[in-house]
Amino acid sequence: MLQGIELINCAKANAKQGVAVAAEQSGYNKNIGLFIENLHKACQQIGVDINELYDLITDQQIAQENRKVREISPDTISKL
């Protein structure tokens, strides 16, 4: 089971799929209550207040998903 910032990052990455998926991906399986409790604790430790999982989705994420532009970059710095 993930804890701390790792839990927050995983929950944020899976927030759009819902709490059940986020809990599963974070190692909590079907224990959604414990997942939510630990997520709230982790967020409090870094000074972030959330009411629900979807609060972790930022405006930047939404804007990036709505863009029609593809980001293209080289495989390595030496191929700039």
C-alpha positions as CSV (number, residue, x, y, z in Angstrom):
1,M,0.0,0.0,0.0
2,L,1.4,3.3,-1.0
3,Q,1.8,6.1,1.5
4,G,2.7,9.8,1.5
5,I,3.5,11.6,-1.8
6,E,3.6,8.3,-3.7
7,L,-0.1,7.7,-2.7
8,I,-1.0,11.2,-3.7
9,N,0.7,10.9,-7.1
10,C,-0.9,7.5,-7.8
11,A,-4.3,8.7,-6.7
12,K,-4.0,11.8,-8.9
13,A,-2.9,9.8,-11.9
14,N,-6.0,7.5,-11.5
15,A,-8.5,10.0,-10.3
16,K,-10.5,10.2,-13.5
17,Q,-11.1,6.4,-13.4
18,G,-12.7,6.7,-10.0
19,V,-12.0,5.9,-6.4
20,A,-12.2,2.1,-6.8
21,V,-9.5,2.1,-9.6
22,A,-7.3,4.6,-7.7
23,A,-7.5,2.4,-4.5
24,E,-6.7,-0.7,-6.5
25,Q,-3.7,0.9,-8.3
26,S,-2.4,2.3,-4.9
27,G,-2.4,-1.2,-3.4
28,Y,-5.5,-0.9,-1.3
29,N,-7.5,-3.4,-3.3
30,K,-11.2,-3.1,-2.3
31,N,-10.4,-1.3,1.0
32,I,-11.6,2.1,-0.2
33,G,-12.2,3.5,3.3
34,L,-8.5,3.0,4.3
35,F,-7.4,4.4,0.9
36,I,-9.4,7.6,1.4
37,E,-8.3,7.9,5.0
38,N,-4.6,7.5,4.1
39,L,-5.0,9.9,1.1
40,H,-6.5,12.6,3.4
41,K,-3.6,12.1,5.9
42,A,-1.0,12.3,3.1
43,C,-2.6,15.5,1.7
44,Q,-2.7,17.1,5.1
45,Q,1.0,16.3,5.6
46,I,1.8,18.4,2.6
47,G,-0.7,21.1,3.3
48,V,-3.3,20.2,0.7
49,D,-7.0,20.0,1.6
50,I,-9.2,17.7,-0.5
51,N,-12.8,16.9,-0.1
52,E,-12.9,14.1,-2.7
53,L,-10.5,12.3,-5.1
54,Y,-11.4,14.5,-8.0
55,D,-10.0,17.5,-6.1
56,L,-6.6,16.2,-7.1
57,I,-7.2,16.8,-10.8
58,T,-5.7,20.1,-11.7
59,D,-6.8,22.7,-14.2
60,Q,-3.4,22.1,-15.9
61,Q,-4.2,18.4,-16.4
62,I,-7.6,19.2,-17.9
63,A,-6.1,21.8,-20.2
64,Q,-3.4,19.5,-21.4
65,E,-6.0,16.7,-22.1
66,N,-8.1,19.2,-24.1
67,R,-5.3,20.4,-26.3
68,K,-5.2,19.2,-29.9
69,V,-1.4,19.6,-30.1
70,R,1.1,16.8,-29.7
71,E,4.2,17.3,-27.7
72,I,7.3,16.1,-29.6
73,S,10.7,15.8,-28.1
74,P,14.0,13.9,-28.9
75,D,14.7,10.6,-27.3
76,T,17.9,12.0,-25.7
77,I,19.5,15.3,-25.0
78,S,22.3,14.5,-27.5
79,K,19.7,14.3,-30.3
80,L,18.6,17.9,-29.9
